[in-house]
Amino acid sequence: MIKSEKEYTAIIYRIEELLSVPENIENPEAKGYVELNLLSDLVADYEELHHPIQPPTLS
């Protein structure tokens, strides 16, 4: 669970680092694959609570 905006920012930075290695994205055997997926899930949960996307309005 991400507890603060500071933690959120640090995790986003780490995700960007992990994404810079293509194997981490597609290869379950890659060193960063599991970490990337776990951190991505944490960020998704945090964003759903603290940065929800509002439905579009038709004006």
Phi and psi restraints in degrees (range 20) as a CNS / XPLOR table:
assign (resid 1 and name C) (resid 2 and name N)
       (resid 2 and name CA) (resid 2 and name C) 1.0 -85.7 20.0 2
assign (resid 2 and name N) (resid 2 and name CA)
       (resid 2 and name C) (resid 3 and name N) 1.0 128.2 20.0 2
assign (resid 2 and name C) (resid 3 and name N)
       (resid 3 and name CA) (resid 3 and name C) 1.0 -104.7 20.0 2
assign (resid 3 and name N) (resid 3 and name CA)
       (resid 3 and name C) (resid 4 and name N) 1.0 -11.5 20.0 2
assign (resid 3 and name C) (resid 4 and name N)
       (resid 4 and name CA) (resid 4 and name C) 1.0 -153.0 20.0 2
assign (resid 4 and name N) (resid 4 and name CA)
       (resid 4 and name C) (resid 5 and name N) 1.0 164.3 20.0 2
assign (resid 4 and name C) (resid 5 and name N)
       (resid 5 and name CA) (resid 5 and name C) 1.0 -64.8 20.0 2
assign (resid 5 and name N) (resid 5 and name CA)
       (resid 5 and name C) (resid 6 and name N) 1.0 -32.0 20.0 2
assign (resid 5 and name C) (resid 6 and name N)
       (resid 6 and name CA) (resid 6 and name C) 1.0 -64.8 20.0 2
assign (resid 6 and name N) (resid 6 and name CA)
       (resid 6 and name C) (resid 7 and name N) 1.0 -44.7 20.0 2
assign (resid 6 and name C) (resid 7 and name N)
       (resid 7 and name CA) (resid 7 and name C) 1.0 -62.8 20.0 2
assign (resid 7 and name N) (resid 7 and name CA)
       (resid 7 and name C) (resid 8 and name N) 1.0 -43.1 20.0 2
assign (resid 7 and name C) (resid 8 and name N)
       (resid 8 and name CA) (resid 8 and name C) 1.0 -56.6 20.0 2
assign (resid 8 and name N) (resid 8 and name CA)
       (resid 8 and name C) (resid 9 and name N) 1.0 -47.6 20.0 2
assign (resid 8 and name C) (resid 9 and name N)
       (resid 9 and name CA) (resid 9 and name C) 1.0 -62.5 20.0 2
assign (resid 9 and name N) (resid 9 and name CA)
       (resid 9 and name C) (resid 10 and name N) 1.0 -42.4 20.0 2
assign (resid 9 and name C) (resid 10 and name N)
       (resid 10 and name CA) (resid 10 and name C) 1.0 -64.1 20.0 2
assign (resid 10 and name N) (resid 10 and name CA)
       (resid 10 and name C) (resid 11 and name N) 1.0 -39.2 20.0 2
assign (resid 10 and name C) (resid 11 and name N)
       (resid 11 and name CA) (resid 11 and name C) 1.0 -70.2 20.0 2
assign (resid 11 and name N) (resid 11 and name CA)
       (resid 11 and name C) (resid 12 and name N) 1.0 -38.3 20.0 2
assign (resid 11 and name C) (resid 12 and name N)
       (resid 12 and name CA) (resid 12 and name C) 1.0 -60.3 20.0 2
assign (resid 12 and name N) (resid 12 and name CA)
       (resid 12 and name C) (resid 13 and name N) 1.0 -42.2 20.0 2
assign (resid 12 and name C) (resid 13 and name N)
       (resid 13 and name CA) (resid 13 and name C) 1.0 -61.4 20.0 2
assign (resid 13 and name N) (resid 13 and name CA)
       (resid 13 and name C) (resid 14 and name N) 1.0 -44.1 20.0 2
assign (resid 13 and name C) (resid 14 and name N)
       (resid 14 and name CA) (resid 14 and name C) 1.0 -64.7 20.0 2
assign (resid 14 and name N) (resid 14 and name CA)
       (resid 14 and name C) (resid 15 and name N) 1.0 -39.5 20.0 2
assign (resid 14 and name C) (resid 15 and name N)
       (resid 15 and name CA) (resid 15 and name C) 1.0 -60.6 20.0 2
assign (resid 15 and name N) (resid 15 and name CA)
       (resid 15 and name C) (resid 16 and name N) 1.0 -42.8 20.0 2
assign (resid 15 and name C) (resid 16 and name N)
       (resid 16 and name CA) (resid 16 and name C) 1.0 -60.4 20.0 2
assign (resid 16 and name N) (resid 16 and name CA)
       (resid 16 and name C) (resid 17 and name N) 1.0 -39.7 20.0 2
assign (resid 16 and name C) (resid 17 and name N)
       (resid 17 and name CA) (resid 17 and name C) 1.0 -62.3 20.0 2
assign (resid 17 and name N) (resid 17 and name CA)
       (resid 17 and name C) (resid 18 and name N) 1.0 -46.2 20.0 2
assign (resid 17 and name C) (resid 18 and name N)
       (resid 18 and name CA) (resid 18 and name C) 1.0 -64.9 20.0 2
assign (resid 18 and name N) (resid 18 and name CA)
       (resid 18 and name C) (resid 19 and name N) 1.0 -36.3 20.0 2
assign (resid 18 and name C) (resid 19 and name N)
       (resid 19 and name CA) (resid 19 and name C) 1.0 -69.7 20.0 2
assign (resid 19 and name N) (resid 19 and name CA)
       (resid 19 and name C) (resid 20 and name N) 1.0 -19.3 20.0 2
assign (resid 19 and name C) (resid 20 and name N)
       (resid 20 and name CA) (resid 20 and name C) 1.0 -72.8 20.0 2
assign (resid 20 and name N) (resid 20 and name CA)
       (resid 20 and name C) (resid 21 and name N) 1.0 -9.2 20.0 2
assign (resid 20 and name C) (resid 21 and name N)
       (resid 21 and name CA) (resid 21 and name C) 1.0 -108.5 20.0 2
assign (resid 21 and name N) (resid 21 and name CA)
       (resid 21 and name C) (resid 22 and name N) 1.0 104.2 20.0 2
assign (resid 21 and name C) (resid 22 and name N)
       (resid 22 and name CA) (resid 22 and name C) 1.0 -53.4 20.0 2
assign (resid 22 and name N) (resid 22 and name CA)
       (resid 22 and name C) (resid 23 and name N) 1.0 -34.0 20.0 2
assign (resid 22 and name C) (resid 23 and name N)
       (resid 23 and name CA) (resid 23 and name C) 1.0 -61.4 20.0 2
assign (resid 23 and name N) (resid 23 and name CA)
       (resid 23 and name C) (resid 24 and name N) 1.0 -30.4 20.0 2
assign (resid 23 and name C) (resid 24 and name N)
       (resid 24 and name CA) (resid 24 and name C) 1.0 -64.8 20.0 2
assign (resid 24 and name N) (resid 24 and name CA)
       (resid 24 and name C) (resid 25 and name N) 1.0 -21.0 20.0 2
assign (resid 24 and name C) (resid 25 and name N)
       (resid 25 and name CA) (resid 25 and name C) 1.0 -85.4 20.0 2
assign (resid 25 and name N) (resid 25 and name CA)
       (resid 25 and name C) (resid 26 and name N) 1.0 -40.3 20.0 2
assign (resid 25 and name C) (resid 26 and name N)
       (resid 26 and name CA) (resid 26 and name C) 1.0 -113.0 20.0 2
assign (resid 26 and name N) (resid 26 and name CA)
       (resid 26 and name C) (resid 27 and name N) 1.0 -15.1 20.0 2
assign (resid 26 and name C) (resid 27 and name N)
       (resid 27 and name CA) (resid 27 and name C) 1.0 -112.0 20.0 2
assign (resid 27 and name N) (resid 27 and name CA)
       (resid 27 and name C) (resid 28 and name N) 1.0 107.1 20.0 2
assign (resid 27 and name C) (resid 28 and name N)
       (resid 28 and name CA) (resid 28 and name C) 1.0 -60.7 20.0 2
assign (resid 28 and name N) (resid 28 and name CA)
       (resid 28 and name C) (resid 29 and name N) 1.0 -17.2 20.0 2
assign (resid 28 and name C) (resid 29 and name N)
       (resid 29 and name CA) (resid 29 and name C) 1.0 -85.6 20.0 2
assign (resid 29 and name N) (resid 29 and name CA)
       (resid 29 and name C) (resid 30 and name N) 1.0 -10.3 20.0 2
assign (resid 29 and name C) (resid 30 and name N)
       (resid 30 and name CA) (resid 30 and name C) 1.0 -68.6 20.0 2
assign (resid 30 and name N) (resid 30 and name CA)
       (resid 30 and name C) (resid 31 and name N) 1.0 149.1 20.0 2
assign (resid 30 and name C) (resid 31 and name N)
       (resid 31 and name CA) (resid 31 and name C) 1.0 -56.2 20.0 2
assign (resid 31 and name N) (resid 31 and name CA)
       (resid 31 and name C) (resid 32 and name N) 1.0 -41.6 20.0 2
assign (resid 31 and name C) (resid 32 and name N)
       (resid 32 and name CA) (resid 32 and name C) 1.0 -95.8 20.0 2
assign (resid 32 and name N) (resid 32 and name CA)
       (resid 32 and name C) (resid 33 and name N) 1.0 0.8 20.0 2
assign (resid 32 and name C) (resid 33 and name N)
       (resid 33 and name CA) (resid 33 and name C) 1.0 -59.5 20.0 2
assign (resid 33 and name N) (resid 33 and name CA)
       (resid 33 and name C) (resid 34 and name N) 1.0 -52.1 20.0 2
assign (resid 33 and name C) (resid 34 and name N)
       (resid 34 and name CA) (resid 34 and name C) 1.0 -65.1 20.0 2
assign (resid 34 and name N) (resid 34 and name CA)
       (resid 34 and name C) (resid 35 and name N) 1.0 -44.5 20.0 2
assign (resid 34 and name C) (resid 35 and name N)
       (resid 35 and name CA) (resid 35 and name C) 1.0 -59.5 20.0 2
assign (resid 35 and name N) (resid 35 and name CA)
       (resid 35 and name C) (resid 36 and name N) 1.0 -44.8 20.0 2
assign (resid 35 and name C) (resid 36 and name N)
       (resid 36 and name CA) (resid 36 and name C) 1.0 -59.0 20.0 2
assign (resid 36 and name N) (resid 36 and name CA)
       (resid 36 and name C) (resid 37 and name N) 1.0 -45.2 20.0 2
assign (resid 36 and name C) (resid 37 and name N)
       (resid 37 and name CA) (resid 37 and name C) 1.0 -67.6 20.0 2
assign (resid 37 and name N) (resid 37 and name CA)
       (resid 37 and name C) (resid 38 and name N) 1.0 -40.5 20.0 2
assign (resid 37 and name C) (resid 38 and name N)
       (resid 38 and name CA) (resid 38 and name C) 1.0 -65.6 20.0 2
assign (resid 38 and name N) (resid 38 and name CA)
       (resid 38 and name C) (resid 39 and name N) 1.0 -45.6 20.0 2
assign (resid 38 and name C) (resid 39 and name N)
       (resid 39 and name CA) (resid 39 and name C) 1.0 -64.5 20.0 2
assign (resid 39 and name N) (resid 39 and name CA)
       (resid 39 and name C) (resid 40 and name N) 1.0 -37.9 20.0 2
assign (resid 39 and name C) (resid 40 and name N)
       (resid 40 and name CA) (resid 40 and name C) 1.0 -62.6 20.0 2
assign (resid 40 and name N) (resid 40 and name CA)
       (resid 40 and name C) (resid 41 and name N) 1.0 -40.0 20.0 2
assign (resid 40 and name C) (resid 41 and name N)
       (resid 41 and name CA) (resid 41 and name C) 1.0 -64.7 20.0 2
assign (resid 41 and name N) (resid 41 and name CA)
       (resid 41 and name C) (resid 42 and name N) 1.0 -41.5 20.0 2
assign (resid 41 and name C) (resid 42 and name N)
       (resid 42 and name CA) (resid 42 and name C) 1.0 -61.7 20.0 2
assign (resid 42 and name N) (resid 42 and name CA)
       (resid 42 and name C) (resid 43 and name N) 1.0 -43.8 20.0 2
assign (resid 42 and name C) (resid 43 and name N)
       (resid 43 and name CA) (resid 43 and name C) 1.0 -64.7 20.0 2
assign (resid 43 and name N) (resid 43 and name CA)
       (resid 43 and name C) (resid 44 and name N) 1.0 -42.3 20.0 2
assign (resid 43 and name C) (resid 44 and name N)
       (resid 44 and name CA) (resid 44 and name C) 1.0 -59.9 20.0 2
assign (resid 44 and name N) (resid 44 and name CA)
       (resid 44 and name C) (resid 45 and name N) 1.0 -43.9 20.0 2
assign (resid 44 and name C) (resid 45 and name N)
       (resid 45 and name CA) (resid 45 and name C) 1.0 -63.4 20.0 2
assign (resid 45 and name N) (resid 45 and name CA)
       (resid 45 and name C) (resid 46 and name N) 1.0 -43.7 20.0 2
assign (resid 45 and name C) (resid 46 and name N)
       (resid 46 and name CA) (resid 46 and name C) 1.0 -63.6 20.0 2
assign (resid 46 and name N) (resid 46 and name CA)
       (resid 46 and name C) (resid 47 and name N) 1.0 -45.3 20.0 2
assign (resid 46 and name C) (resid 47 and name N)
       (resid 47 and name CA) (resid 47 and name C) 1.0 -65.3 20.0 2
assign (resid 47 and name N) (resid 47 and name CA)
       (resid 47 and name C) (resid 48 and name N) 1.0 -35.2 20.0 2
assign (resid 47 and name C) (resid 48 and name N)
       (resid 48 and name CA) (resid 48 and name C) 1.0 -61.8 20.0 2
assign (resid 48 and name N) (resid 48 and name CA)
       (resid 48 and name C) (resid 49 and name N) 1.0 -37.4 20.0 2
assign (resid 48 and name C) (resid 49 and name N)
       (resid 49 and name CA) (resid 49 and name C) 1.0 -81.5 20.0 2
assign (resid 49 and name N) (resid 49 and name CA)
       (resid 49 and name C) (resid 50 and name N) 1.0 -42.0 20.0 2
assign (resid 49 and name C) (resid 50 and name N)
       (resid 50 and name CA) (resid 50 and name C) 1.0 -106.5 20.0 2
assign (resid 50 and name N) (resid 50 and name CA)
       (resid 50 and name C) (resid 51 and name N) 1.0 -17.4 20.0 2
assign (resid 50 and name C) (resid 51 and name N)
       (resid 51 and name CA) (resid 51 and name C) 1.0 -138.4 20.0 2
assign (resid 51 and name N) (resid 51 and name CA)
       (resid 51 and name C) (resid 52 and name N) 1.0 56.0 20.0 2
assign (resid 51 and name C) (resid 52 and name N)
       (resid 52 and name CA) (resid 52 and name C) 1.0 -65.8 20.0 2
assign (resid 52 and name N) (resid 52 and name CA)
       (resid 52 and name C) (resid 53 and name N) 1.0 147.3 20.0 2
assign (resid 52 and name C) (resid 53 and name N)
       (resid 53 and name CA) (resid 53 and name C) 1.0 -87.5 20.0 2
assign (resid 53 and name N) (resid 53 and name CA)
       (resid 53 and name C) (resid 54 and name N) 1.0 123.6 20.0 2
assign (resid 53 and name C) (resid 54 and name N)
       (resid 54 and name CA) (resid 54 and name C) 1.0 -80.2 20.0 2
assign (resid 54 and name N) (resid 54 and name CA)
       (resid 54 and name C) (resid 55 and name N) 1.0 144.4 20.0 2
assign (resid 54 and name C) (resid 55 and name N)
       (resid 55 and name CA) (resid 55 and name C) 1.0 -64.9 20.0 2
assign (resid 55 and name N) (resid 55 and name CA)
       (resid 55 and name C) (resid 56 and name N) 1.0 148.0 20.0 2
assign (resid 55 and name C) (resid 56 and name N)
       (resid 56 and name CA) (resid 56 and name C) 1.0 -66.8 20.0 2
assign (resid 56 and name N) (resid 56 and name CA)
       (resid 56 and name C) (resid 57 and name N) 1.0 150.9 20.0 2
assign (resid 56 and name C) (resid 57 and name N)
       (resid 57 and name CA) (resid 57 and name C) 1.0 -109.0 20.0 2
assign (resid 57 and name N) (resid 57 and name CA)
       (resid 57 and name C) (resid 58 and name N) 1.0 143.0 20.0 2
assign (resid 57 and name C) (resid 58 and name N)
       (resid 58 and name CA) (resid 58 and name C) 1.0 -96.1 20.0 2
assign (resid 58 and name N) (resid 58 and name CA)
       (resid 58 and name C) (resid 59 and name N) 1.0 109.5 20.0 2
